[in-house]
Amino acid sequence: MKKNVVITVRGLQSEVNADEAIEVISAGTYLRKADTHYLSYEEADEDGKITKNRIKITPESIEMTKQGNITTQMIFVLGEKQYSCYNTPFGDMTLGITTKRIGVDEEETTLQARLLYGLEVNGVHLSECELNIDVKECMGG
């Protein structure tokens, strides 16, 4: 059964000269099938263009798919390097993602997923990144 949730995605990129943080808080939906968690939500950019986001969380991996102004499918698997295309209105990039840590904590009305990974853009190491996904069930389900 799908549930209405509030999804908070916090990201931190640690670069040589500075750290860059992002945070998105959005209403969305949550569905669990066996050991897999599915999240879906939308976000608008500064021009009001909508990007649809889907996140699939298992104990071994996290998969993030964006469709809209930005289009990509990023797969995080512990100890592996995955490649994906990151399509933006300003051009396309190839991302290399080396996942160093995945943690998933689940309680009755909350879900937390944590990622630590290295990020390459077009073959050049850009930063070390941390991604935190917090899901809270809306009152009334």
N, C-alpha and C positions, 0 to 999 in steps of 0.2 A: 504494500500500500504506500502510495506517495504521501509525503508529509511536507507541509509548508515549513520552511526554515529561514533563518538569517545566516548568511554565509559571509565570513570575514576572511579576506585573503591579504596577508601581509608579506611583503617581499623586501629583502635587503640585499643590495649588491655592494660588496666590499671591493673597492678598486684601490689602486695605488695612491691616488690623490684625494679621494673622498669616498664616503658611503652614500648610496642613494636608496631611499626607502619609498615604498609605495604601499597604499592600503586601499582596498575596495571593500565596501560593505553593501550587500545587496540582499533583497528577498529572493528566494529561490525554492527549489524542490529537492527532496531527498528520497531515495529509494534504495532499499537493501535487498539483494538477492544472494543468499548463501553468505560467503565471506567477502562479497564485493559491495561497495558503497557507490552510488551514483548521485552526483550533484548536477544541478542545472540552474543557471542564472544568466541574466543579461546585465551588460554595463554599457553606459553611453560615454563617448569621448567628448572632448571640449566643443566639438561641432554638433553634438547631439546624435551622431551616428551610433547605431546599436551594434554591439558584438555579442553573439550568443556564446556562452561558455558551458562546457561539459567537463566534469572531472570524474574519473573512475579511480577508485582507491581500493587496492587489495593489500594484504599483508606484505607482499613482495614488490609492489610497483604502484606508481601513480601516473595516470595518463591525463593530460590536459589538452582539450581541443577548443580552439577559438574559430568562429566563423562570423565574418562581417568585415568591418573596416580593416581589421587585422585577421589573418587566417593562418593557423598553424596547428600542428599536432605534436606536442612534446611528451616524450615517454621517459620516465625516470625509473630505472631498474638498478637496485643496489649493486655497486661494483662494476657496472657496465657503462660504456660510452655509447650514447645514442645520438643520431643525427636527425635534424628536422629542418624543413624550410619554414621561414618566418616571413610571410608576405605582408607588406605594409603599403600604404599609398605612396610612400617615398622610395620604395624599391624592395627587393627581396634579399634576404640574408640566409646563409646556412648556419644553423646553430649546432654546436657540439656540446652535449650535456653529459658530464661524468658524475653520476650519483654517488655520494659518499656516505649518506645516512638517510634512512627512512624510519619514521616512527609513527604509529597509529594508536591512539587511545580512544576507546569508546565507552561511553556510559549510557544510561537510559535515554537521556534527552540531549546529549551532546556527542560530538565527534571532533577529534583533533588529529590533524596530520602534519608532520614536520619533515622538511626536506633540507638537506645540505648538499650542494652540488657545485661543480666547477663549470663555468660557461665560456665557450669559445664562440667567436663570431667570424665567419669566413676563414676558419683555420687559425685564428689568433686568440690566445687566452685573454679574456676580457676581465673576468672577476670571479670571486668566490661568492656564492649566493645562498641565502637562507629563505625558505618559503614556509609560511605557517598558514594552515587552513583551519578555521574554527567554524563549526556548524552547531547552531542551537535551534532546537525545535520551537516553533511559535506556540504560544499558549493556545490550547484548543486543537493542536495537532496540525 
